[in-house]
């Protein structure tokens, strides 16, 4: 008797092996990323419009405020060097010592400062949100490959 592989939400039972192979899964993600992001943005926008009051009430609740405060404190304790560097960059931009640049890959003017080394706070690569995320995903993948050797 053969056993069927478990069903994965959003995956056709005819092609379940796609999500067991990490490389195929990544290729699939890259191929359909834009469509998934567009669909999820539209869904979230519609959901927010329909449930605006409910969402705002939840966000304003004391429990939500306390959770946000605790999450922020935990982040600050865990990564003090990152916060220090962010403040240095922010102050340098305000003082005019550093100019915010467009994304170094696609020239999108809505860019973020990326640090390869937090010990060099003003050595920055300017990246848009998409390319910044891609870079971190790529780095995580390389770290994972090295740790599996």
Backbone as a printed PyTorch tensor [residue, N CA C, xyz], in Angstrom:
tensor([[[  0.8410,  -1.1840,   0.0000],
         [  0.0000,   0.0000,   0.0000],
         [  0.8860,   1.2480,   0.0000]],

        [[  0.6100,   2.1520,  -0.9330],
         [  1.3990,   3.3780,  -1.0050],
         [  0.6970,   4.4820,  -0.2340]],

        [[  1.4850,   5.3480,   0.3560],
         [  0.9020,   6.4760,   1.0820],
         [  0.9810,   7.7150,   0.2200]],

        [[ -0.0470,   8.5180,   0.3180],
         [ -0.0810,   9.7670,  -0.4450],
         [  0.6950,  10.8380,   0.3110]],

        [[  1.3740,  11.7320,  -0.4190],
         [  2.0520,  12.8380,   0.2710],
         [  1.0130,  13.7760,   0.8740]],

        [[  1.3500,  14.4600,   1.9590],
         [  0.3820,  15.3710,   2.5790],
         [  0.0500,  16.5200,   1.6300]],

        [[ -1.1970,  16.9810,   1.7050],
         [ -1.6150,  18.1080,   0.8760],
         [ -1.0530,  19.4000,   1.4440]],

        [[ -0.5680,  20.2460,   0.5810],
         [ -0.0400,  21.5500,   0.9740],
         [ -0.9900,  22.5980,   0.4210]],

        [[ -1.4110,  23.5250,   1.2430],
         [ -2.3560,  24.5430,   0.7880],
         [ -1.8390,  25.2720,  -0.4390]],

        [[ -2.6940,  25.4300,  -1.4170],
         [ -2.3390,  26.1880,  -2.6020],
         [ -1.5250,  25.4080,  -3.6160]],

        [[ -1.3140,  24.1080,  -3.3840],
         [ -0.5180,  23.2950,  -4.3010],
         [ -1.4060,  22.2060,  -4.8780]],

        [[ -1.3500,  22.0430,  -6.1560],
         [ -2.1140,  21.0040,  -6.8230],
         [ -1.6120,  19.6380,  -6.3810]],

        [[ -2.5230,  18.6890,  -6.0740],
         [ -2.0850,  17.3350,  -5.7030],
         [ -1.3230,  16.6580,  -6.8410]],

        [[ -1.5110,  17.1610,  -8.0770],
         [ -0.8140,  16.5770,  -9.2130],
         [  0.6720,  16.9450,  -9.2140]],

        [[  1.0460,  18.0290,  -8.5460],
         [  2.4400,  18.4730,  -8.5450],
         [  2.9490,  18.7540,  -7.1440]],

        [[  2.8060,  17.8110,  -6.2080],
         [  3.2440,  18.1080,  -4.8320],
         [  4.7480,  18.1420,  -4.6680]],

        [[  5.5030,  17.4870,  -5.5770],
         [  6.9600,  17.4340,  -5.4190],
         [  7.6210,  18.7880,  -5.5580]],

        [[  6.9280,  19.7430,  -6.1650],
         [  7.4720,  21.0840,  -6.3290],
         [  7.9060,  21.6610,  -4.9870]],

        [[  7.1310,  21.4350,  -3.9370],
         [  7.4130,  22.0630,  -2.6590],
         [  8.2930,  21.2140,  -1.7500]],

        [[  8.6950,  20.0380,  -2.2080],
         [  9.6460,  19.2540,  -1.4410],
         [ 11.0760,  19.5530,  -1.8850]],

        [[ 11.2220,  20.0830,  -3.0860],
         [ 12.5350,  20.4100,  -3.6280],
         [ 12.7600,  21.9030,  -3.4430]],

        [[ 13.7320,  22.2590,  -2.6420],
         [ 13.9590,  23.6640,  -2.2870],
         [ 14.2860,  24.5250,  -3.5050]],

        [[ 15.1110,  23.9990,  -4.4150],
         [ 15.4950,  24.7710,  -5.6000],
         [ 14.2860,  25.0090,  -6.5140]],

        [[ 13.4620,  23.9790,  -6.7200],
         [ 12.2640,  24.1410,  -7.5550],
         [ 11.2980,  25.1310,  -6.9130]],

        [[ 11.1750,  25.0380,  -5.5910],
         [ 10.2870,  25.9560,  -4.8810],
         [ 10.7580,  27.3910,  -5.0630]],

        [[ 12.0680,  27.6190,  -4.9930],
         [ 12.6140,  28.9650,  -5.1540],
         [ 12.3950,  29.4680,  -6.5850]],

        [[ 12.6020,  28.5960,  -7.5730],
         [ 12.3670,  28.9830,  -8.9680],
         [ 10.9000,  29.3350,  -9.1880]],

        [[ 10.0150,  28.5300,  -8.5990],
         [  8.5790,  28.8040,  -8.7110],
         [  8.2550,  30.1510,  -8.0900]],

        [[  8.8330,  30.4420,  -6.9220],
         [  8.5980,  31.7140,  -6.2430],
         [  9.0510,  32.8780,  -7.1210]],

        [[ 10.2480,  32.7700,  -7.6920],
         [ 10.7530,  33.8530,  -8.5310],
         [  9.8590,  34.0700,  -9.7490]],

        [[  9.3430,  32.9900, -10.3070],
         [  8.5110,  33.0820, -11.5020],
         [  7.1720,  33.7670, -11.2050]],

        [[  6.5520,  33.4420, -10.0680],
         [  5.2130,  33.9300,  -9.7650],
         [  5.1630,  35.0280,  -8.7040]],

        [[  6.3220,  35.5270,  -8.2790],
         [  6.3750,  36.5100,  -7.1900],
         [  5.5130,  37.7410,  -7.4590]],

        [[  5.6590,  38.3390,  -8.6420],
         [  4.9180,  39.5680,  -8.9380],
         [  3.4160,  39.3460,  -8.8910]],

        [[  2.9600,  38.2250,  -9.4570],
         [  1.5220,  37.9470,  -9.4550],
         [  1.0190,  37.7190,  -8.0310]],

        [[  1.7940,  36.9880,  -7.2310],
         [  1.3790,  36.7340,  -5.8510],
         [  1.3230,  38.0360,  -5.0600]],

        [[  2.3250,  38.8920,  -5.2410],
         [  2.3460,  40.1580,  -4.5170],
         [  1.1790,  41.0440,  -4.9230]],

        [[  0.8900,  41.0890,  -6.2190],
         [ -0.2340,  41.8940,  -6.6990],
         [ -1.5380,  41.3780,  -6.1130]],

        [[ -1.7470,  40.0610,  -6.1740],
         [ -2.9820,  39.4820,  -5.6430],
         [ -3.1040,  39.7180,  -4.1430]],

        [[ -2.0180,  39.5490,  -3.4090],
         [ -2.0960,  39.7320,  -1.9620],
         [ -2.3260,  41.2010,  -1.6120]],

        [[ -1.7240,  42.1280,  -2.3750],
         [ -1.9700,  43.5490,  -2.1160],
         [ -3.4370,  43.8990,  -2.3340]],

        [[ -3.9960,  43.3830,  -3.4420],
         [ -5.4040,  43.6660,  -3.7280],
         [ -6.3030,  43.0790,  -2.6440]],

        [[ -6.0240,  41.8430,  -2.2300],
         [ -6.8220,  41.2100,  -1.1920],
         [ -6.7410,  42.0000,   0.1100]],

        [[ -5.5240,  42.3650,   0.5080],
         [ -5.3490,  43.1010,   1.7600],
         [ -6.0190,  44.4740,   1.6990]],

        [[ -5.9190,  45.1420,   0.5460],
         [ -6.5720,  46.4430,   0.3880],
         [ -8.0840,  46.3030,   0.5290]],

        [[ -8.6690,  45.2980,  -0.1250],
         [-10.1120,  45.0760,  -0.0310],
         [-10.5190,  44.7140,   1.3850]],

        [[ -9.7480,  43.8210,   2.0200],
         [-10.0630,  43.4060,   3.3820],
         [-10.0090,  44.6020,   4.3320]],

        [[ -8.9740,  45.4310,   4.1630],
         [ -8.8250,  46.5970,   5.0330],
         [ -9.9940,  47.5590,   4.8410]],

        [[-10.4180,  47.7760,   3.6030],
         [-11.5330,  48.6910,   3.3520],
         [-12.8220,  48.1750,   3.9820]],

        [[-13.0520,  46.8670,   3.9150],
         [-14.2760,  46.2850,   4.4720],
         [-14.2600,  46.2690,   6.0020]],

        [[-13.0820,  46.0980,   6.6000],
         [-12.9720,  45.9070,   8.0530],
         [-12.1550,  46.9980,   8.7340]],

        [[-12.1770,  48.1850,   8.1920],
         [-11.3210,  49.2730,   8.6760],
         [-11.5050,  49.5610,  10.1670]],

        [[-12.7400,  49.7340,  10.6010],
         [-12.9980,  50.0630,  12.0120],
         [-12.5250,  48.9650,  12.9470]],

        [[-12.8090,  47.7270,  12.5870],
         [-12.4090,  46.5830,  13.4140],
         [-10.8880,  46.5400,  13.5690]],

        [[-10.1740,  46.7410,  12.4520],
         [ -8.7120,  46.6970,  12.4730],
         [ -8.1550,  47.8410,  13.3110]],

        [[ -8.6960,  49.0410,  13.1300],
         [ -8.2120,  50.1870,  13.9050],
         [ -8.4540,  49.9940,  15.3920]],

        [[ -9.5900,  49.4500,  15.7570],
         [ -9.8710,  49.1940,  17.1730],
         [ -8.8900,  48.1760,  17.7560]],

        [[ -8.5680,  47.1470,  16.9710],
         [ -7.6030,  46.1500,  17.4470],
         [ -6.2210,  46.7780,  17.6250]],

        [[ -5.8210,  47.6270,  16.6760],
         [ -4.4990,  48.2490,  16.7570],
         [ -4.4010,  49.2350,  17.9090]],

        [[ -5.5120,  49.8400,  18.2670],
         [ -5.5100,  50.8390,  19.3490],
         [ -5.6720,  50.2210,  20.7260]],

        [[ -5.9440,  48.9330,  20.7770],
         [ -6.1850,  48.2910,  22.0690],
         [ -4.9190,  48.3220,  22.9170]],

        [[ -5.0920,  48.2760,  24.2070],
         [ -3.9630,  48.3060,  25.1310],
         [ -3.0810,  47.0680,  24.9620]],

        [[ -3.7130,  45.9340,  24.6790],
         [ -2.9490,  44.7020,  24.4800],
         [ -2.0160,  44.8400,  23.2720]],

        [[ -2.5160,  45.3920,  22.1770],
         [ -1.7000,  45.5640,  20.9730],
         [ -0.5560,  46.5480,  21.2320]],

        [[ -0.8380,  47.6310,  21.9500],
         [  0.2050,  48.6090,  22.2640],
         [  1.3060,  47.9810,  23.1150]],

        [[  0.8950,  47.1710,  24.0740],
         [  1.8690,  46.5200,  24.9500],
         [  2.7270,  45.5150,  24.1760]],

        [[  2.1110,  44.7630,  23.2690],
         [  2.8540,  43.8070,  22.4520],
         [  3.8720,  44.5210,  21.5610]],

        [[  3.4710,  45.6420,  20.9790],
         [  4.3960,  46.4140,  20.1400],
         [  5.5700,  46.9330,  20.9660]],

        [[  5.2680,  47.4220,  22.1540],
         [  6.3160,  47.9540,  23.0250],
         [  7.3030,  46.8540,  23.4240]],

        [[  6.8000,  45.6750,  23.7750],
         [  7.6680,  44.5660,  24.1630],
         [  8.5180,  44.0720,  22.9900]],

        [[  7.9040,  44.0160,  21.8060],
         [  8.6370,  43.5850,  20.6110],
         [  9.7730,  44.5630,  20.3000]],

        [[  9.4990,  45.8480,  20.4490],
         [ 10.5240,  46.8600,  20.1880],
         [ 11.6530,  46.7820,  21.2160]],

        [[ 11.3110,  46.5940,  22.4900],
         [ 12.3430,  46.4660,  23.5280],
         [ 13.2290,  45.2550,  23.2820]],

        [[ 12.6180,  44.1380,  22.8910],
         [ 13.3720,  42.9200,  22.6150],
         [ 14.3330,  43.1460,  21.4440]],

        [[ 13.8640,  43.8220,  20.4030],
         [ 14.7050,  44.1080,  19.2470],
         [ 15.8790,  45.0050,  19.6450]],

        [[ 15.6040,  46.0210,  20.4530],
         [ 16.6620,  46.9480,  20.8770],
         [ 17.7250,  46.2480,  21.7180]],

        [[ 17.2900,  45.3330,  22.5810],
         [ 18.2410,  44.5960,  23.4180],
         [ 19.0800,  43.6350,  22.5850]],

        [[ 18.4630,  43.0280,  21.5870],
         [ 19.1320,  42.0090,  20.7880],
         [ 20.0980,  42.5990,  19.7620]],

        [[ 19.7900,  43.8080,  19.2400],
         [ 20.5800,  44.3880,  18.1510],
         [ 20.9560,  45.8520,  18.4040]],

        [[ 21.6850,  46.1600,  19.4570],
         [ 22.0040,  47.5640,  19.7440],
         [ 22.9010,  48.2060,  18.6840]],

        [[ 23.8010,  47.4110,  18.0560],
         [ 24.7090,  47.9850,  17.0560],
         [ 23.9450,  48.4350,  15.8160]],

        [[ 22.9010,  47.7190,  15.4500],
         [ 22.1110,  48.1110,  14.2840],
         [ 21.3870,  49.4280,  14.5380]],

        [[ 20.8510,  49.5710,  15.7300],
         [ 20.1600,  50.8170,  16.0680],
         [ 21.1330,  51.9890,  16.0770]],

        [[ 22.3290,  51.7620,  16.6100],
         [ 23.3430,  52.8180,  16.6430],
         [ 23.6910,  53.2620,  15.2280]],

        [[ 23.8930,  52.3030,  14.3350],
         [ 24.2560,  52.6150,  12.9550],
         [ 23.1100,  53.3290,  12.2450]],

        [[ 21.8810,  52.8830,  12.4550],
         [ 20.7290,  53.5500,  11.8370],
         [ 20.6560,  55.0130,  12.2530]],

        [[ 20.8880,  55.2630,  13.5390],
         [ 20.8460,  56.6450,  14.0160],
         [ 21.9800,  57.4700,  13.4200]],

        [[ 23.1560,  56.8770,  13.2790],
         [ 24.2820,  57.5920,  12.6590],
         [ 23.9490,  57.9800,  11.2110]],

        [[ 23.3530,  57.0530,  10.4700],
         [ 22.9850,  57.3290,   9.0730],
         [ 21.9090,  58.4100,   9.0220]],

        [[ 20.9010,  58.2750,   9.8660],
         [ 19.8220,  59.2590,   9.9010],
         [ 20.3660,  60.6490,  10.2280]],

        [[ 21.2560,  60.7270,  11.2140],
         [ 21.8450,  62.0220,  11.5830],
         [ 22.7110,  62.5900,  10.4620]],

        [[ 23.4550,  61.7090,   9.7640],
         [ 24.3080,  62.1660,   8.6560],
         [ 23.4630,  62.7100,   7.5060]],

        [[ 22.3280,  62.0830,   7.2540],
         [ 21.4310,  62.5760,   6.1980],
         [ 20.8650,  63.9360,   6.5960]],

        [[ 20.4330,  64.0530,   7.8400],
         [ 19.8690,  65.3300,   8.3090],
         [ 20.9050,  66.4430,   8.2890]],

        [[ 22.1640,  66.0920,   8.5880],
         [ 23.2270,  67.1050,   8.6340],
         [ 23.7730,  67.4250,   7.2420]],

        [[ 23.3590,  66.6690,   6.2340],
         [ 23.8250,  66.9140,   4.8770],
         [ 25.1540,  66.2600,   4.5560]],

        [[ 25.6680,  65.4290,   5.4530],
         [ 26.9350,  64.7380,   5.2100],
         [ 26.7360,  63.5390,   4.2750]],

        [[ 25.5120,  63.0640,   4.2030],
         [ 25.1970,  61.8910,   3.4000],
         [ 23.9270,  62.1950,   2.6200]],

        [[ 23.9430,  61.9210,   1.3290],
         [ 22.7690,  62.1510,   0.4900],
         [ 22.0950,  60.8360,   0.1920]],

        [[ 20.7880,  60.8120,   0.3580],
         [ 20.0230,  59.6140,   0.0320],
         [ 20.0300,  59.4450,  -1.4780]],

        [[ 20.3740,  58.2320,  -1.9250],
         [ 20.4980,  57.9350,  -3.3470],
         [ 19.3670,  57.0050,  -3.7880]],

        [[ 19.1120,  56.9300,  -5.1050],
         [ 18.1470,  55.9470,  -5.5910],
         [ 18.7440,  54.5420,  -5.5090]],

        [[ 17.9120,  53.5420,  -5.7030],
         [ 18.3560,  52.1410,  -5.6740],
         [ 19.5000,  51.9540,  -6.6670]],

        [[ 20.5480,  51.3100,  -6.2210],
         [ 21.7220,  51.1200,  -7.0830],
         [ 21.4800,  50.1030,  -8.1870]],

        [[ 20.3570,  49.3750,  -8.1380],
         [ 20.0570,  48.3750,  -9.1630],
         [ 19.0260,  48.8960, -10.1650]],

        [[ 17.9190,  49.4530,  -9.6590],
         [ 16.8260,  49.8420, -10.5670],
         [ 16.5470,  51.3470, -10.5900]],

        [[ 17.2860,  52.1280,  -9.8230],
         [ 17.1240,  53.5830,  -9.7450],
         [ 15.7920,  54.0450,  -9.1630]],

        [[ 15.1260,  53.1940,  -8.3960],
         [ 13.9100,  53.5830,  -7.6990],
         [ 14.2860,  54.5990,  -6.6190]],

        [[ 13.5770,  55.7410,  -6.5800],
         [ 13.9680,  56.7870,  -5.6270],
         [ 13.5780,  56.4520,  -4.1850]],

        [[ 12.6590,  55.5100,  -4.0090],
         [ 12.2660,  55.0810,  -2.6660],
         [ 13.2300,  53.9810,  -2.2210]],

        [[ 14.3650,  54.3770,  -1.6490],
         [ 15.4130,  53.4070,  -1.3330],
         [ 15.7460,  53.3940,   0.1540]],

        [[ 16.4330,  52.3290,   0.5670],
         [ 16.8220,  52.1260,   1.9520],
         [ 18.3330,  51.9370,   2.0150]],

        [[ 18.8990,  52.2780,   3.1470],
         [ 20.3380,  52.0920,   3.3440],
         [ 20.5950,  50.6580,   3.7700]],

        [[ 21.5000,  49.9830,   3.0580],
         [ 21.8830,  48.6120,   3.4170],
         [ 23.3480,  48.6200,   3.8220]],

        [[ 23.6330,  47.9820,   4.9510],
         [ 25.0000,  47.9070,   5.4590],
         [ 25.5330,  46.4960,   5.3020]],

        [[ 26.6540,  46.3650,   4.6120],
         [ 27.3320,  45.0730,   4.5360],
         [ 28.0590,  44.8020,   5.8490]],

        [[ 28.5490,  45.8690,   6.4830],
         [ 29.3260,  45.7370,   7.7140],
         [ 28.9070,  46.8600,   8.6620]],

        [[ 28.3590,  46.5020,   9.8110],
         [ 27.9030,  47.5180,  10.7600],
         [ 29.0640,  48.2500,  11.4390]],

        [[ 30.2800,  47.7530,  11.2730],
         [ 31.4430,  48.4600,  11.8140],
         [ 31.8530,  49.6290,  10.9320]],

        [[ 31.2840,  49.7030,   9.7310],
         [ 31.5300,  50.8170,   8.8080],
         [ 30.1750,  51.4790,   8.5240]],

        [[ 29.7030,  52.3040,   9.4510],
         [ 28.3200,  52.7850,   9.3870],
         [ 27.9810,  53.6490,   8.1870]],

        [[ 28.9310,  54.3430,   7.6020],
         [ 28.5950,  55.2130,   6.4800],
         [ 28.9500,  54.6110,   5.1240]],

        [[ 29.3600,  53.3490,   5.1110],
         [ 29.5360,  52.6260,   3.8500],
         [ 28.2130,  51.9400,   3.5540]],

        [[ 27.4670,  52.5280,   2.6350],
         [ 26.0820,  52.1300,   2.4140],
         [ 25.8520,  51.7480,   0.9660]],

        [[ 24.9900,  50.7580,   0.7660],
         [ 24.4660,  50.4410,  -0.5620],
         [ 22.9950,  50.8380,  -0.5090]],

        [[ 22.5600,  51.6890,  -1.4280],
         [ 21.1660,  52.1230,  -1.4500],
         [ 20.3640,  51.1460,  -2.2950]],

        [[ 19.3130,  50.5580,  -1.6990],
         [ 18.4830,  49.5620,  -2.3800],
         [ 17.0100,  49.8430,  -2.1280]],

        [[ 16.1930,  49.5820,  -3.1520],
         [ 14.7400,  49.6780,  -2.9640],
         [ 14.2970,  48.4830,  -2.1180]],

        [[ 13.0750,  48.5030,  -1.6920],
         [ 12.5800,  47.4550,  -0.8030],
         [ 12.7250,  46.0630,  -1.4370]],

        [[ 12.3600,  45.9520,  -2.7170],
         [ 12.4010,  44.6520,  -3.3850],
         [ 13.8260,  44.1010,  -3.4650]],

        [[ 14.7690,  44.9300,  -3.9060],
         [ 16.1480,  44.4570,  -4.0420],
         [ 16.8050,  44.2360,  -2.6800]],

        [[ 16.4230,  45.0040,  -1.6820],
         [ 16.9400,  44.8100,  -0.3320],
         [ 16.4830,  43.4490,   0.1950]],

        [[ 15.2000,  43.1490,  -0.0070],
         [ 14.6620,  41.8580,   0.4280],
         [ 15.3440,  40.7220,  -0.3170]],

        [[ 15.4900,  40.8690,  -1.6400],
         [ 16.1550,  39.8320,  -2.4360],
         [ 17.5760,  39.5730,  -1.9480]],

        [[ 18.2910,  40.6290,  -1.6170],
         [ 19.6620,  40.4890,  -1.1440],
         [ 19.7100,  39.6860,   0.1550]],

        [[ 18.7900,  39.9750,   1.0850],
         [ 18.7760,  39.2570,   2.3550],
         [ 18.3560,  37.8000,   2.1600]],

        [[ 17.4360,  37.5480,   1.2480],
         [ 17.0350,  36.1660,   0.9600],
         [ 18.2220,  35.4010,   0.3910]],

        [[ 18.9460,  36.0290,  -0.5130],
         [ 20.1190,  35.4050,  -1.1180],
         [ 21.1790,  35.1110,  -0.0540]],

        [[ 21.4180,  36.0610,   0.8470],
         [ 22.4090,  35.8550,   1.9050],
         [ 22.0040,  34.7160,   2.8270]],

        [[ 20.7050,  34.6650,   3.1820],
         [ 20.2220,  33.5870,   4.0370],
         [ 20.4360,  32.2400,   3.3670]],

        [[ 20.1970,  32.1740,   2.0610],
         [ 20.3880,  30.9400,   1.3200],
         [ 21.8420,  30.5030,   1.3200]],

        [[ 22.7590,  31.4590,   1.1320],
         [ 24.1810,  31.1300,   1.1390],
         [ 24.6110,  30.6430,   2.5180]],

        [[ 24.1170,  31.2780,   3.5720],
         [ 24.4570,  30.8490,   4.9250],
         [ 23.9470,  29.4360,   5.1780]],

        [[ 22.7430,  29.1520,   4.6650],
         [ 22.1490,  27.8390,   4.8510],
         [ 22.9680,  26.7660,   4.1220]],

        [[ 23.4260,  27.0920,   2.8960],
         [ 24.2360,  26.1440,   2.1270],
         [ 25.5490,  25.8470,   2.8500]],

        [[ 26.1870,  26.8630,   3.3970],
         [ 27.4680,  26.6890,   4.0940],
         [ 27.2680,  25.8230,   5.3490]],

        [[ 26.1750,  26.0610,   6.0840],
         [ 25.9530,  25.3050,   7.3220],
         [ 25.5760,  23.8510,   7.0400]],

        [[ 25.0650,  23.5420,   5.8340],
         [ 24.7010,  22.1670,   5.5100],
         [ 25.8540,  21.3450,   4.9600]],

        [[ 27.0010,  21.9430,   4.7360],
         [ 28.1540,  21.2030,   4.1820],
         [ 28.7830,  20.2940,   5.1980]]])
